[in-house]
């Protein structure tokens, strides 16, 4: 992970995210980027708690948005 001040985010992903391998995708993406945290299901979809420097979290969130667009198409 790059040096820098850590920031945390909580993301709630709703829609078609269960039963399509979304949690494993998030886990692998976070590992690739060096992000710490957890991911799981709740009654509303998938939740993500992530800790990393701001630039890494921004890249993480952008890649998640792109995947959600692909799934919705």
C-alpha positions in Angstrom: 0.0 0.0 0.0 1.2 3.5 -0.7 2.3 5.7 2.2 -0.2 8.4 3.2 -3.0 9.2 5.6 -5.6 6.4 5.7 -9.2 7.2 5.1 -12.2 4.9 5.6 -15.3 4.5 3.6 -18.5 2.5 4.0 -20.2 1.6 0.7 -23.6 0.0 0.4 -24.2 -1.6 -3.0 -27.8 -2.4 -3.9 -29.4 -4.1 -6.9 -28.2 -7.3 -8.6 -25.1 -8.0 -6.5 -26.0 -11.3 -4.8 -25.4 -14.6 -6.5 -23.2 -13.1 -9.3 -19.8 -13.2 -7.6 -19.8 -9.5 -6.6 -18.3 -10.1 -3.1 -15.4 -12.2 -4.4 -14.7 -9.5 -7.0 -14.6 -6.8 -4.4 -12.3 -8.9 -2.1 -9.9 -9.5 -5.0 -10.0 -5.9 -6.1 -9.3 -4.7 -2.6 -6.4 -7.2 -2.3 -4.9 -6.0 -5.6 -5.0 -2.4 -4.5 -3.7 -3.1 -1.0 -7.0 -2.0 0.7 -7.9 -3.3 4.2 -11.5 -3.9 5.3 -14.4 -6.2 4.9 -17.2 -7.0 2.6 -20.4 -8.9 3.3 -24.2 -9.3 2.6 -26.9 -7.6 4.6 -30.6 -7.1 4.0 -30.0 -4.3 1.5 -27.3 -5.9 -0.7 -23.5 -5.8 -0.2 -21.7 -3.6 2.3 -18.0 -2.7 2.0 -15.9 -1.1 4.7 -12.5 -0.1 3.3 -9.4 1.6 4.7 -6.6 3.0 2.4 -5.1 6.3 1.3 -7.5 8.6 -0.5 -6.2 8.1 -4.0 -6.5 4.3 -3.7 -10.0 4.5 -2.4 -11.0 6.8 -5.3 -9.6 4.3 -7.8 -11.4 1.4 -5.9 -14.8 3.3 -6.0 -14.4 4.1 -9.7 -13.7 0.5 -10.6 -16.8 -0.6 -8.6 -18.9 2.0 -10.4 -17.7 0.7 -13.8 -18.5 -2.9 -12.8 -22.0 -1.9 -11.7 -22.6 -0.2 -15.1 -21.5 -3.4 -16.9 -23.8 -5.6 -14.7 -26.7 -3.2 -15.3 -26.3 -3.2 -19.1 
